[in-house]
Amino acid sequence: MSKRGAPILHFMIFGIYSFTSMTCNADLSDLSPASACNYLATIGLRTTTYRQQADGNYQCITPHVDIGTATGQNGALNNIVYYVIGKEKSIDTIQLVIDVSNPNESVAIHRRLKDVSNFLAEKLHTELPKPIQEAIAVGRDAKAVVNKRAVSVQRSNRAANNAYSVQVVFE
Protein backbone atom coordinates (compact mmCIF):
# COMPACT_ATOMS: atom_id res chain seq x y z
CA MET A 1 0.00 0.00 0.00
CA SER A 2 1.14 3.53 -0.63
CA LYS A 3 1.36 6.16 2.10
CA ARG A 4 -2.02 7.50 0.94
CA GLY A 5 -3.73 4.12 1.39
CA ALA A 6 -4.11 3.42 -2.35
CA PRO A 7 -2.58 0.26 -3.79
CA ILE A 8 0.73 0.65 -5.54
CA LEU A 9 0.09 -0.35 -9.13
CA HIS A 10 3.61 0.39 -10.42
CA PHE A 11 3.72 -0.12 -14.17
CA MET A 12 0.89 -2.57 -14.76
CA ILE A 13 -1.88 -0.02 -15.36
CA PHE A 14 -0.33 1.51 -18.44
CA GLY A 15 0.19 -0.32 -21.69
CA ILE A 16 1.12 0.51 -25.22
CA TYR A 17 -1.80 1.63 -27.36
CA SER A 18 -2.10 2.19 -31.09
CA PHE A 19 -4.10 5.09 -32.43
CA THR A 20 -5.67 6.17 -35.68
CA SER A 21 -6.59 9.66 -36.81
CA MET A 22 -9.81 10.89 -35.30
CA THR A 23 -11.83 14.05 -35.30
CA CYS A 24 -13.39 15.73 -32.32
CA ASN A 25 -17.17 15.64 -32.47
CA ALA A 26 -18.05 17.53 -29.28
CA ASP A 27 -16.52 19.99 -26.87
CA LEU A 28 -16.12 19.00 -23.24
CA SER A 29 -19.34 20.70 -22.15
CA ASP A 30 -21.27 18.21 -24.32
CA LEU A 31 -19.78 15.17 -22.55
CA SER A 32 -21.47 13.31 -19.73
CA PRO A 33 -19.54 13.85 -16.47
CA ALA A 34 -20.27 10.28 -15.37
CA SER A 35 -18.84 8.90 -18.62
CA ALA A 36 -15.74 11.09 -18.47
CA CYS A 37 -15.11 10.05 -14.87
CA ASN A 38 -14.98 6.44 -16.05
CA TYR A 39 -12.84 6.93 -19.19
CA LEU A 40 -9.68 5.61 -17.52
CA ALA A 41 -11.19 3.01 -15.19
CA THR A 42 -10.16 0.17 -17.52
CA ILE A 43 -6.51 1.09 -17.04
CA GLY A 44 -6.68 1.37 -13.26
CA LEU A 45 -7.58 5.03 -12.79
CA ARG A 46 -10.96 4.86 -11.04
CA THR A 47 -12.41 8.13 -9.81
CA THR A 48 -14.63 9.17 -6.97
CA THR A 49 -18.25 10.11 -7.71
CA TYR A 50 -18.68 13.38 -9.62
CA ARG A 51 -19.91 15.73 -6.88
CA GLN A 52 -20.00 19.35 -5.81
CA GLN A 53 -16.95 20.79 -4.06
CA ALA A 54 -16.68 23.64 -1.54
CA ASP A 55 -15.96 26.15 -4.35
CA GLY A 56 -19.24 25.26 -6.12
CA ASN A 57 -17.57 23.35 -8.96
CA TYR A 58 -18.10 19.63 -9.47
CA GLN A 59 -15.31 17.10 -9.82
CA CYS A 60 -14.31 13.48 -9.73
CA ILE A 61 -10.73 12.47 -8.98
CA THR A 62 -8.66 9.34 -8.68
CA PRO A 63 -6.56 8.57 -5.64
CA HIS A 64 -2.86 9.19 -6.28
CA VAL A 65 -1.57 6.11 -8.11
CA ASP A 66 2.08 5.50 -7.31
CA ILE A 67 4.41 4.81 -10.24
CA GLY A 68 7.90 3.42 -9.81
CA THR A 69 9.79 1.80 -7.01
CA ALA A 70 12.06 4.40 -5.43
CA THR A 71 11.05 7.36 -3.30
CA GLY A 72 12.39 10.83 -3.86
CA GLN A 73 14.10 13.01 -1.25
CA ASN A 74 10.66 13.97 0.07
CA GLY A 75 9.87 10.29 0.81
CA ALA A 76 7.15 9.99 -1.83
CA LEU A 77 6.92 7.87 -4.98
CA ASN A 78 6.16 9.41 -8.35
CA ASN A 79 2.40 9.33 -8.95
CA ILE A 80 -0.39 10.14 -11.36
CA VAL A 81 -3.89 11.58 -10.76
CA TYR A 82 -6.90 12.02 -13.09
CA TYR A 83 -9.43 14.86 -12.63
CA VAL A 84 -12.72 15.79 -14.33
CA ILE A 85 -13.91 19.28 -13.35
CA GLY A 86 -17.03 21.21 -14.32
CA LYS A 87 -20.60 22.07 -13.52
CA GLU A 88 -23.37 19.74 -12.35
CA LYS A 89 -24.21 18.46 -15.84
CA SER A 90 -21.21 19.54 -17.91
CA ILE A 91 -17.42 19.35 -18.00
CA ASP A 92 -15.04 22.31 -18.23
CA THR A 93 -11.66 20.60 -17.86
CA ILE A 94 -10.12 17.15 -17.85
CA GLN A 95 -6.63 16.85 -16.36
CA LEU A 96 -3.93 14.25 -15.92
CA VAL A 97 -1.25 15.22 -13.42
CA ILE A 98 2.03 13.54 -12.54
CA ASP A 99 3.99 14.41 -9.42
CA VAL A 100 7.66 13.62 -9.94
CA SER A 101 9.28 13.17 -6.54
CA ASN A 102 12.13 11.00 -7.81
CA PRO A 103 13.65 12.59 -10.94
CA ASN A 104 15.79 9.45 -11.44
CA GLU A 105 12.60 7.70 -12.58
CA SER A 106 11.28 10.65 -14.61
CA VAL A 107 11.64 8.99 -18.02
CA ALA A 108 9.31 6.16 -17.00
CA ILE A 109 6.64 8.38 -15.48
CA HIS A 110 6.70 10.77 -18.45
CA ARG A 111 6.26 7.75 -20.74
CA ARG A 112 3.26 6.66 -18.66
CA LEU A 113 1.78 10.17 -18.79
CA LYS A 114 2.15 10.18 -22.57
CA ASP A 115 0.51 6.73 -22.89
CA VAL A 116 -2.41 7.67 -20.64
CA SER A 117 -2.80 11.07 -22.36
CA ASN A 118 -3.03 9.34 -25.73
CA PHE A 119 -5.55 6.85 -24.35
CA LEU A 120 -7.62 9.75 -22.96
CA ALA A 121 -7.37 11.65 -26.26
CA GLU A 122 -8.77 8.58 -28.00
CA LYS A 123 -11.71 8.55 -25.56
CA LEU A 124 -12.24 12.24 -26.44
CA HIS A 125 -12.22 11.40 -30.18
CA THR A 126 -9.09 13.39 -30.92
CA GLU A 127 -5.36 12.84 -31.05
CA LEU A 128 -2.47 14.64 -29.46
CA PRO A 129 -0.28 16.56 -31.90
CA LYS A 130 3.43 15.75 -31.96
CA PRO A 131 4.50 18.98 -30.15
CA ILE A 132 2.19 18.12 -27.23
CA GLN A 133 3.51 14.56 -27.09
CA GLU A 134 7.10 15.86 -27.14
CA ALA A 135 6.31 18.34 -24.34
CA ILE A 136 4.84 15.53 -22.23
CA ALA A 137 7.94 13.38 -22.81
CA VAL A 138 10.31 16.04 -21.44
CA GLY A 139 7.98 17.94 -19.09
CA ARG A 140 7.90 21.36 -20.74
CA ASP A 141 5.03 23.78 -21.31
CA ALA A 142 3.14 23.63 -24.59
CA LYS A 143 -0.28 24.54 -25.99
CA ALA A 144 -2.24 23.45 -29.03
CA VAL A 145 -5.75 23.53 -30.42
CA VAL A 146 -6.90 20.27 -31.95
CA ASN A 147 -10.27 20.24 -33.70
CA LYS A 148 -11.45 23.21 -31.61
CA ARG A 149 -10.27 21.63 -28.35
CA ALA A 150 -7.49 23.30 -26.34
CA VAL A 151 -4.81 20.95 -25.02
CA SER A 152 -1.92 22.13 -22.86
CA VAL A 153 1.03 20.76 -20.96
CA GLN A 154 2.03 22.72 -17.86
CA ARG A 155 5.04 22.11 -15.64
CA SER A 156 5.37 23.40 -12.06
CA ASN A 157 8.74 23.11 -10.33
CA ARG A 158 9.05 22.85 -6.57
CA ALA A 159 11.81 24.75 -4.85
CA ALA A 160 13.01 21.83 -2.77
CA ASN A 161 14.09 18.30 -3.64
CA ASN A 162 14.11 18.71 -7.46
CA ALA A 163 10.46 17.62 -7.45
CA TYR A 164 7.94 18.90 -9.98
CA SER A 165 4.53 18.23 -11.48
CA VAL A 166 3.35 18.11 -15.07
CA GLN A 167 -0.28 18.32 -16.07
CA VAL A 168 -1.98 17.63 -19.36
CA VAL A 169 -5.16 19.68 -19.61
CA PHE A 170 -8.01 19.21 -22.07
CA GLU A 171 -10.47 22.13 -22.27
Secondary structure by P-SEA (a helix, b strand, c coil): cccccccccccccbbbbbbcbbbbccccccccaaaaaaccccccccccccccccccccccccccccccccccccccccbbbbbbbbccccccccbbbbbcccccaaaaaaaaaaaaaaaaaaaacccccaaaaaaaaacccccccccccccbbbbbbbcccccbbbbbbcc
